[in-house]
Amino acid sequence: MTQLQDAITLYNAKRYEEAYPLFFDLATYHRSAEAMYYLGMMYRDGEGVEKSLDNALSWWKKATRGGHQGAAFAMSEFKASTKTMF
């Protein structure tokens, strides 16, 4: 398995504290858009990290720049859901 596959397997098993460093390494040192997307989801939901919508959006923006369509969709969904909050 690759590091990304390992991280996704841990994430799906809800072993977020173990998945986080793998995703972080892939996102920061290997510029993996998929890892950035997962980091955004972890921050959005507070899975293994302190919940932070700002951090979620930051990771999703980076993933979107890397061509990740799921991150672009997550950002658009988030922005659409917050428009009616204020």
PyMOL commands that set and color helices and strands:
alter all, ss='L'
color gray80, all
select helices_A, chain A and resi 3-12+16-29+33-45+53-65+69-83
alter helices_A, ss='H'
color red, helices_A
deselect
rebuild
show_as cartoon
